[in-house]
Amino acid sequence: MTAIVVKIGGSLGADVGTVCADIAALTRAGRRIVLVHGGSADIAGLAGRLGVAQRRLVAPDGVASRYTDPAMLEVVTLALAGSVKPRLVTDLVAGGVAAVGLTGLDAGCVRARRKSVHRAVVEDRTVLIRDNHSGRIERVDATFLTGLLDLGLTPVLSPPVMAEDGRPVNANADRLAAMVAVAVRATALILLTDVPGVRRDPLDERTVLATCAVPADGAPAPWVAGGMALKLVAAREALLGGVARVVVADGRGERPIQRALDGAGTRVVVEPAEVPA
């Protein structure tokens, strides 16, 4: 039986409770779900309390990511594995879901290639960042995850993941969700966020697109801002990997996953390749 992969981030705040309730309802109806999560708000809050500096790296193509030095990697691990995940697992178990909390380190289930250098734009100059402890996901252990699903368990998965040297690295949770969806041959990847979908004007919710086409390579459209650009990159990776349906949808309110499956939010597609004349 196939699965659905759902990704939630820290921007949802208290709305994660309704997401968990929806997962419980879908599980009771026989759907198999892998939940992938980030936790930007918890990471930022913990970093602030510990006095760890927070920076964003903006690549030349405009896509931003978290700068992860050794101190921030520790914050990410503590926040996701020690705060966000226990809350999610607790809510799911309370709703009757046999949830099991994991990071990509458990059983080495997510493997990544450590980024030796990261190109970032600083004061209009492209510089090379060499102490950024992040990685590009290369492999997800599908046998491990589907084995858990076959046992009736619901994996709750987050970074960090394991690099080729056996040490942890951070990874983007949207792209992790995409790779998980490809690995388990999910029928759908649902990226839940705190907006109704992909907006043509990032400041105007009336401009939500029913369908958003992304190029098969390169950066998304220049009007795509902030974290949405990475969501669209992740969506493209899932689609090119064989996932039939990817939706960016509103995680707020009742039954957000079911609403996305019923057509709410923005369906992401890959632009068809140009045929030479």
C-alpha positions in Angstrom: 0.0 0.0 0.0 1.3 3.4 -0.9 1.9 6.3 1.5 1.4 10.1 1.7 4.3 12.3 2.8 3.3 15.4 4.8 5.8 18.1 5.7 5.1 20.7 8.4 7.3 23.6 9.6 7.6 25.7 12.7 5.6 28.5 11.1 2.4 26.6 11.9 2.7 27.1 15.7 -0.4 25.9 17.5 -2.0 24.7 14.2 0.2 21.5 14.3 -2.5 20.1 16.7 -5.1 20.1 13.9 -2.5 18.6 11.5 -2.0 15.8 14.0 -5.7 15.3 14.4 -6.0 15.1 10.6 -3.2 12.5 10.4 -5.1 10.5 13.1 -8.3 10.6 11.0 -6.5 9.6 7.8 -4.7 6.8 9.6 -8.0 5.5 10.9 -9.3 5.5 7.4 -6.4 3.3 6.3 -4.0 5.9 4.9 -0.3 5.5 5.5 1.6 8.7 6.3 5.2 9.7 6.9 5.4 13.1 8.7 8.5 15.2 8.1 9.0 18.3 10.1 11.2 21.3 10.6 11.0 23.7 13.4 12.2 27.2 12.5 10.5 28.9 15.4 11.8 26.5 18.0 15.3 26.7 16.5 15.3 30.5 16.6 13.9 30.6 20.1 16.5 28.1 21.5 19.3 29.9 19.6 18.3 33.2 21.2 18.2 31.7 24.7 21.6 30.1 24.2 23.1 33.2 22.6 23.9 31.4 19.3 24.1 33.8 16.4 21.6 33.1 13.5 22.4 33.8 9.9 20.9 33.1 6.5 22.9 32.2 3.5 21.6 33.5 0.2 22.9 31.7 -2.8 23.5 33.4 -6.1 20.2 32.1 -7.5 18.4 33.8 -4.6 17.5 30.7 -2.6 18.2 31.2 1.1 19.2 28.5 3.7 20.2 28.4 7.3 23.9 28.9 8.1 24.8 25.9 10.3 28.1 26.3 12.2 28.9 23.7 14.9 26.9 25.7 17.6 23.9 26.0 15.3 24.0 22.3 14.4 23.7 21.5 18.1 20.8 24.0 18.4 19.0 22.4 15.4 19.4 18.9 16.9 18.2 19.9 20.4 15.3 21.9 19.0 14.0 19.3 16.5 14.8 16.1 18.4 14.2 17.4 21.9 11.4 19.8 21.6 9.4 19.7 18.3 9.4 15.9 17.8 8.2 15.0 21.3 5.3 17.4 21.0 4.3 15.9 17.7 4.6 12.3 18.8 2.7 13.1 22.0 -0.2 14.6 20.0 -0.3 11.8 17.5 -0.2 9.0 20.2 -3.0 10.9 22.1 -5.0 10.7 18.8 -4.5 6.9 18.5 -1.6 7.0 16.0 1.3 4.7 16.7 3.9 7.4 15.9 7.6 6.8 16.2 10.1 9.8 16.3 13.2 9.7 14.2 16.0 11.8 12.8 17.9 11.0 9.7 20.6 9.6 12.0 18.5 6.7 13.3 19.6 3.5 11.6 21.5 5.8 9.2 18.2 6.1 7.4 19.0 9.4 5.6 22.4 9.8 4.0 23.8 13.1 2.7 26.9 14.5 1.0 28.5 17.1 3.2 28.8 20.5 1.4 32.5 21.3 1.4 31.8 24.8 0.2 28.7 27.0 0.0 28.4 30.0 -2.4 26.6 32.9 -0.8 26.1 36.5 -1.7 27.4 38.9 0.9 27.2 42.7 0.3 26.8 42.1 -3.5 29.8 39.8 -3.6 29.8 36.0 -4.0 31.9 34.4 -1.3 32.7 30.9 -0.3 31.5 29.6 3.1 33.5 26.5 4.2 32.3 25.9 7.8 28.6 25.4 7.0 27.7 21.9 8.4 24.9 21.1 6.0 24.5 18.4 3.4 22.7 17.5 0.2 20.6 14.4 0.7 21.7 11.5 -1.5 19.8 8.4 -0.2 16.8 7.6 2.0 16.5 4.0 3.3 13.1 3.1 1.8 13.2 -0.4 3.2 13.5 1.0 6.8 10.6 3.5 6.4 8.3 1.1 4.6 9.1 -1.5 7.1 7.8 0.8 9.8 4.7 1.6 7.8 4.1 -2.1 7.3 4.1 -2.5 11.1 1.4 0.0 11.4 3.7 2.8 12.6 3.8 6.4 11.5 7.3 7.7 11.2 7.9 11.3 12.4 11.2 12.3 10.7 13.4 15.4 10.8 17.0 16.5 10.4 19.8 16.1 11.2 21.0 13.5 8.7 24.1 11.5 8.4 27.0 12.6 6.2 29.4 10.3 4.4 31.9 10.6 7.2 29.4 9.3 9.7 28.8 12.7 11.3 25.6 14.7 11.5 24.8 17.5 9.2 21.8 19.7 8.8 19.5 19.4 5.8 16.5 21.4 4.5 13.3 19.7 5.8 11.3 20.4 2.6 14.0 18.7 0.5 14.1 15.9 3.0 10.4 15.4 2.6 10.8 15.3 -1.2 13.5 12.6 -1.0 11.4 10.6 1.4 8.4 10.8 -0.9 10.5 9.6 -3.8 12.0 6.8 -1.7 8.7 5.4 -0.4 7.0 6.0 -3.8 4.4 8.2 -2.2 1.2 9.0 -4.1 1.4 12.6 -2.9 3.7 15.1 -1.1 1.8 17.7 0.9 3.9 20.7 2.0 1.9 22.5 4.7 2.7 26.1 5.5 1.1 29.2 7.1 -0.2 30.7 3.8 -2.9 29.3 1.5 -0.5 28.3 -1.3 2.0 29.8 -3.7 1.2 33.5 -4.2 2.0 35.4 -7.4 2.3 38.5 -5.1 3.9 37.2 -1.9 2.1 40.0 0.1 -1.4 39.4 -1.3 -3.2 36.2 -0.4 -5.7 36.9 -3.2 -3.0 35.9 -5.7 -2.8 32.3 -4.7 -2.2 30.1 -7.7 -4.2 26.9 -8.4 -1.1 25.6 -10.3 2.5 26.7 -10.2 4.9 25.6 -12.9 8.6 25.4 -12.0 11.5 25.0 -14.5 13.1 21.6 -14.7 16.4 23.2 -13.7 17.6 26.4 -12.1 15.9 28.8 -9.7 12.1 29.3 -9.5 10.5 32.4 -10.8 12.1 35.6 -9.4 8.8 36.7 -7.8 9.0 33.6 -5.5 10.3 34.9 -2.1 12.0 33.4 1.0 11.3 29.9 2.1 8.7 29.3 -0.7 11.6 29.2 -3.2 13.1 26.2 -1.4 9.6 24.6 -1.2 9.3 24.8 -5.0 12.8 23.3 -5.4 11.8 20.5 -3.2 8.6 20.0 -5.1 10.5 19.8 -8.3 12.8 17.1 -6.9 9.8 15.1 -5.8 8.1 15.4 -9.2 11.2 14.5 -11.2 11.7 11.5 -8.8 8.3 10.1 -9.8 5.9 11.5 -7.2 2.7 12.1 -9.1 1.3 15.0 -7.0 2.9 17.8 -5.0 0.8 20.4 -3.2 1.8 23.5 -1.3 -1.2 24.1 1.1 -2.4 25.9 4.1 -1.8 24.0 7.3 -4.1 26.2 9.4 -7.6 25.2 10.2 -9.4 21.9 10.3 -8.4 18.9 8.1 -5.6 20.6 6.3 -4.2 17.4 4.7 -7.6 16.3 3.5 -8.3 19.7 2.1 -5.1 19.6 0.1 -5.9 16.1 -1.2 -9.3 17.5 -2.2 -7.8 20.3 -4.2 -7.0 23.2 -1.9 -3.7 25.0 -2.1 -1.3 25.1 -5.1 -0.4 22.1 -7.2 3.2 22.2 -8.4 4.1 21.0 -11.8 7.3 20.9 -13.8 7.4 23.0 -17.0 7.6 20.9 -20.1 11.0 20.8 -21.7 11.4 23.0 -24.7 11.6 21.1 -28.0 14.3 22.4 -30.3 12.9 24.0 -33.5 
